[in-house]
């Protein structure tokens, strides 16, 4: 979501610390994968870790999407704002990107 896309705070602000904690955990996992490659660990073990990071990122993405729908999109729709359609399109595009990834 762009800075101008939502007046005020993003919908995830109430869970910001949780998202930051999850992202730090994912960052640690990614560094661990790099270390595994550097140490020439078994391919399947590396792939298992890549899969775990992918699932963790998807969980963050789904959480953010849920927050966006519950706050940004709902607020725009309740206000009968002209940006409501744009918010729905943003959400739809984000879902499409997640499904393709």
C-alpha positions as CSV (number, residue, x, y, z in Angstrom):
1,X,0.0,0.0,0.0
2,X,1.4,3.4,-0.9
3,X,1.8,6.1,1.7
4,X,-1.1,8.1,0.2
5,X,-3.4,5.1,-0.2
6,X,-4.8,5.3,3.3
7,X,-5.3,8.4,5.4
8,X,-3.9,8.0,8.9
9,X,-2.2,4.8,9.9
10,X,-2.0,1.5,8.0
11,X,-4.5,-1.2,9.2
12,X,-1.8,-3.4,10.6
13,X,-0.5,-0.8,13.1
14,X,-2.2,-2.7,16.0
15,X,-0.1,-5.7,15.1
16,X,3.1,-3.9,14.0
17,X,5.3,-5.5,16.7
18,X,4.1,-9.0,15.8
19,X,4.8,-8.4,12.1
20,X,8.3,-7.0,12.9
21,X,9.0,-10.0,15.1
22,X,7.9,-12.4,12.4
23,X,10.0,-10.6,9.8
24,X,13.1,-10.8,12.0
25,X,12.5,-14.5,12.4
26,X,12.2,-14.9,8.6
27,X,15.4,-12.8,8.2
28,X,17.2,-15.2,10.5
29,X,15.9,-18.1,8.5
30,X,17.1,-16.6,5.3
31,X,20.5,-16.0,6.8
32,X,20.5,-19.6,7.9
33,X,19.8,-20.8,4.4
34,X,22.7,-18.7,3.1
35,X,24.9,-20.3,5.7
36,X,23.7,-23.7,4.6
37,X,24.6,-23.0,1.0
38,X,28.0,-21.6,2.0
39,X,28.6,-24.8,4.0
40,X,27.5,-26.9,1.1
41,X,24.7,-28.6,3.0
42,X,22.5,-31.3,1.4
43,X,20.2,-29.8,-1.3
44,X,17.0,-31.3,0.2
45,X,17.7,-29.8,3.6
46,X,18.2,-26.4,2.0
47,X,14.9,-26.8,0.0
48,X,13.1,-27.7,3.2
49,X,14.3,-24.5,4.8
50,X,13.3,-22.5,1.6
51,X,9.8,-24.0,1.8
52,X,9.5,-23.0,5.5
53,X,10.6,-19.4,4.7
54,X,8.1,-19.3,1.8
55,X,5.3,-20.4,4.0
56,X,6.2,-17.9,6.7
57,X,6.2,-15.0,4.1
58,X,2.9,-16.2,2.8
59,X,1.5,-16.1,6.3
60,X,2.7,-12.5,6.7
61,X,1.2,-11.6,3.4
62,X,-2.2,-13.1,4.2
63,X,-2.2,-11.4,7.6
64,X,-1.4,-8.0,5.9
65,X,-4.1,-8.6,3.3
66,X,-6.6,-9.5,6.0
67,X,-5.7,-6.3,7.8
68,X,-6.0,-4.3,4.6
69,X,-9.5,-5.7,3.9
70,X,-10.7,-5.2,7.5
71,X,-9.5,-1.7,7.8
72,X,-8.5,0.2,4.6
73,X,-11.1,-1.4,2.2
74,X,-13.9,-1.5,4.8
75,X,-13.3,2.1,5.9
76,X,-13.4,3.3,2.2
77,X,-16.5,1.3,1.5
78,X,-18.3,2.6,4.7
79,X,-17.5,6.2,3.7
80,X,-18.9,5.5,0.3
81,X,-15.6,7.0,-0.9
82,X,-14.6,7.0,-4.5
83,X,-11.4,5.3,-3.4
84,X,-13.4,2.2,-2.3
85,X,-13.3,0.7,-5.8
86,X,-9.6,1.4,-6.0
87,X,-9.1,-0.3,-2.6
88,X,-11.0,-3.4,-3.8
89,X,-8.9,-3.4,-7.0
90,X,-5.7,-3.2,-5.0
91,X,-6.8,-6.1,-2.8
92,X,-7.8,-8.1,-5.8
93,X,-4.5,-7.5,-7.5
94,X,-2.6,-8.4,-4.3
95,X,-4.6,-11.7,-4.1
96,X,-3.7,-12.4,-7.7
97,X,0.0,-11.9,-7.0
98,X,-0.1,-14.2,-4.0
99,X,-1.9,-16.9,-6.0
100,X,0.7,-16.7,-8.8
101,X,3.7,-16.8,-6.4
